[in-house]
Amino acid sequence: MAAASLLGVVPVALGLALLLARGRFPGKWLLEAVVNLPLVLPPVVTGLVLLLVFGVQGPVGGWLRETFGVTLAFHWTGAALAAGVMALPLVVRPLRVSLEAVDHGLEQAAATLGAPPLHVFFRVTLPLAIPGLVAGVLLGFARAFGEFGATVTFAGSIPGETQTLPVAIYTALQRANGETPAIRLAVLSILVSIGALFIAEWINRRSARTRRPR
């Protein structure tokens, strides 16, 4: 679920980070506030808003169901959506900082040599912003992996369908003799998180070696 949420979040976060880092338009502060809202709202409130908008009776959820037969609420795709919304600001923030730190002179030099804008972005700007992208993906994955409030509110706790690891730990602790399975799941959570940190560090080191002058 966490990986699926990032597949949808990363392209959106990249577009938002680029818009916030380079854009000059009225209402920019409002867009930034909306992007960062999941950081300050209680997760249950975020889940409730998603339920009102994307539920079967909501404007978007009802339209998706009638038009495409797609139901998000109380489905694994809904769990991924809730986790993605909660992870979005944590992906946008470090990516935005990295984009703001990119040397505009390098981009201008590439454009002067005849490179089209998309070529400049994918061959110059984005590679220089890789550390922020890696940090954002790491933080976003960790947030999505550990998401509880919004997910359980919007997608429920259906074993094998929407029951994420944090929800399963909470459910196990509510049962008699559930401490042992809860500890096992907690250990699994720790191992996955350490693995994500290790992979991110490896990518950062490899990226630094690649950018180092020979």
N, C-alpha and C positions, 0 to 999 in steps of 0.2 A: 504493500500500500504506500509506504514512504517513497519507494522508487518510482511508482506510478505517478504519485503527486508531483515529484520533481520533473518528470518528463513534460508535464504541462506548465509547471511554474517557471522553469528556467528561461524559456523563450519570452514569456510575459515579463519576467523580472529583468531580462536584458533590455527589452524595449522600454520599460519604465525607467530603468537606471540611466539609459542613454537620454531619454527625454528629460529627466530631472537634472542630469549632469550638464547637458548641452542646450536644452530648450530655454527659450525666453518667450513666455506667453502669459496672458492674464489668467489668474486662478491657479498658478503653479503651486502656490502654498496649499491650496485646497486639495490638489491631487496628491501632494506629499503627505498631507494629513490623512487622507483616505488610505493610502498605501500603508502608513504606519499605525493605523487604527487597531489592527489585531494585537499589537504589542501592549496596548493600554486597556483594551476592553477585556472584561472577564471572558474566558473561552466559551463559557455556556451562553453568553449573550451573542457571541459570534455564531455559535451553532444555531441559536434561535433565529437570528436574522437569515441564515442560510435556509432554515426550514421554511420561513415565511416566503422567501423568494424562490427557492428551488424545490420546495415541496410540491406534492401533486396538486395542491390547491393554490400554489403560488403563481405569479404571472409568468415567470420563466419556466418553472418546473411543469406547470400545466401545459404550456405551449410545447415543450419538449415531448411530453407524453402524447399529446394529441397529434403532433406533426410527425415525430420519429418513433414513437412508442418507447421512449427512453425514460426511465424512472431513476432518479438519483437518490432520493431520500430512502434510508434504510436499505441501501445497496452498497457494495464495496466501492463503486465509483463515487458514491456520496462520501464515503469515508476518506477516499483519496482527495476529493474536492475540499473537504473540511480541513484536512491536514495541510493541503497546499495553500489554502488561504492563510492559515496560521504561520506557515513557513515563509510566505512571500516577502514580508518586510525584512527578514533576516538574510534573504538572498539579495534583495535590492540594495541594502545599505552598503556592504563592503564592495559590491560591484560598482556602485555609483562613485565611491571614493576612488577606486582604481581608475575609472574612466576620467574623472576630474584630474587625476595625476598624470595622464598620458601627455607627452610633449606634443603640443600642436604643431611645432616646427617640423616634426617627422611626418605628420599627416600632410602638411602643406607641401613638403618636399616631394612626397609620393604623388600628390595631385599635380604638381608642376611638371613632373616627368610623364604625365599623361594617364595615370591610373584613375579609373572611374571610381566614384564614391563607394560603391559596394566593395570594390577591390581594396581600396584604402582601409575600409572598416575591417574586413576579414583578414587582411594580410598585415596590417600595421596596428590598428587600434585594438582589436580584440586580443591578439597575442600579448600585447603589453599590459592588458587588463586581466590576464590569466590568474595572477595571484588572488585578485578580488573575486573572480569567478569561482575559483576553487574554495576559497574561504566561505563564500556565499552558499555554494552547494553543500559544503560540510555542515554549516550551521542550519541550513534548510532541512537537510536529511535528519539531523539530530532532533530538530524541532518536530518534524513530521513523524519521526519514529516514536517520539515520546508524547505525542499529542493525546489528550484524554477528553477534556471538557467539550470542545466543539464537535469532536468525532462522535462521542456517545450521545450527544443531543441530536445531531443531524442524522446519524446512521445507525444508532442503537448499538446493541451488543448481541449480534446473532453469530453463534459459533460457526466457524467455517465460512462466514460471509463478511461480516463487518466487525468481528471481535478482534481488535488490535491487541498488541502485546500489553500496553498499559491497562487496557480494559480487562484483559484476561487476568492480570495480576490482581486488580481490584476485586474482580469477581471471585477469584480463588480465596482471597482474604476474608470474604463474607461467609465462606462455608466453614463448617467444623473440620478440623484437620487440614485446612487449606494452606497452612503456612509453608509446608514443604514444596508443593508445586509452585507457589508464589515465589519462593526463593530460587527455584530452578529457572523460572522465567526471568527473574531479576538478573541472574548470572548470565543468561543468554543475552539480555539487553546490554549488559556491561561489555560482553565480548564483541557484540556487533558494533557498539560505539567505539571501542578501542580499535577495531578493524577499520572503521571509517576514518579515525584520526590517523592511523598508520598510512592508509592509502593517500590521504590528503597531503601528509608530510612528504611522502615519496614523490608525489606529483610536483609539489612545490620545489623540492630539491632538484628534480630533473629539469624543471622549467628554468631554475636559476643557472644550472650548468649550461643549458642551451643558450641563454642570453649572454653568458659570460664571454667577453672577447677572447679570441684565440690568438 
